[in-house]
Amino acid sequence: MKFEDLNLHDATINSVSYLWEGKTLTVNGECFSKEKGKSVGFALIFNAVTCVSLPHQEEWGPSSSINGTKFSAPTKYSIEIQSGDVIAIEAAGFKYSA
């Protein structure tokens, strides 16, 4: 699955954690599942992370919901929050599970 094809619009981020030694960034949250007809938990795990930017300035107002995702080859991932903040990650790859 391609990163930009993840259906995470309006998903809620609950936590972000970084394991320094393992170079692993994990984004945990909840998103609506059409198949299950309810909200389900998800984990977005980035591996071989070399850079993370995690601003929390809330230019557009407070929110923990995702507006959209973007991938810029070869290693740049971004998650735009509905607050106007953008979580930027440089990583070798990612894994998604819901």
C-alpha positions in Angstrom: 0.0 0.0 0.0 1.2 3.5 -0.8 1.5 6.0 2.0 -0.6 8.6 0.2 -3.3 6.1 -0.4 -3.9 5.5 3.4 -7.4 6.7 4.2 -6.6 8.6 7.3 -8.5 11.8 6.7 -10.3 12.7 10.0 -8.4 9.9 11.9 -7.4 10.9 15.4 -3.8 10.7 16.7 -3.6 9.5 20.2 0.2 9.2 20.7 3.5 9.5 18.9 6.5 7.6 20.2 10.1 7.3 19.0 12.5 4.5 20.0 15.9 6.2 19.7 18.0 3.1 19.6 15.7 1.3 17.2 15.1 4.3 15.0 11.4 3.6 15.0 8.6 6.1 15.1 5.1 4.9 15.9 1.9 6.9 15.4 -1.1 5.4 17.3 -4.7 6.5 16.7 -8.2 5.7 15.7 -9.9 5.8 12.3 -13.3 4.9 11.0 -13.5 1.5 9.3 -16.2 1.3 6.6 -16.0 -2.5 6.8 -16.6 -2.7 10.5 -18.9 0.3 10.7 -17.0 1.8 13.7 -13.9 3.4 14.9 -10.8 1.1 15.1 -7.3 1.6 16.4 -4.4 1.9 14.0 -0.6 1.9 14.2 1.6 3.6 11.6 5.2 2.5 12.2 8.2 4.1 10.4 11.5 2.3 10.3 15.1 3.5 9.9 14.0 7.0 10.8 16.7 9.6 10.4 14.7 12.8 11.0 11.4 13.8 12.7 9.8 17.2 13.0 6.8 17.3 15.4 5.5 20.9 15.7 2.5 21.7 17.8 1.7 25.4 17.1 -2.0 25.0 16.2 -2.1 27.8 13.6 -5.6 26.7 12.5 -6.8 26.0 16.1 -6.5 22.9 18.3 -7.0 19.5 16.7 -5.7 15.9 16.9 -7.3 14.9 13.6 -5.4 14.1 10.4 -6.1 16.3 7.4 -4.0 14.3 4.9 -0.8 12.4 4.2 1.9 12.9 1.6 5.0 11.0 0.4 7.9 12.7 -1.4 10.4 10.2 -2.8 12.6 8.7 -1.7 12.3 9.0 2.1 10.1 11.9 3.1 6.7 11.3 4.7 4.3 14.0 6.1 1.1 13.9 8.1 -0.9 17.2 8.0 -2.9 17.7 11.1 -6.2 19.8 11.0 -4.5 22.2 13.4 -2.2 23.3 10.5 0.8 21.4 12.0 2.8 19.0 9.8 4.6 16.0 11.2 7.5 15.4 8.9 9.4 12.1 8.9 12.4 10.9 7.0 12.4 7.1 7.0 13.3 4.1 4.9 9.7 2.8 5.0 6.5 2.3 6.9 4.1 -0.3 8.0 0.3 0.3 8.7 -2.0 -1.9 10.7 -5.5 -1.4 11.8 
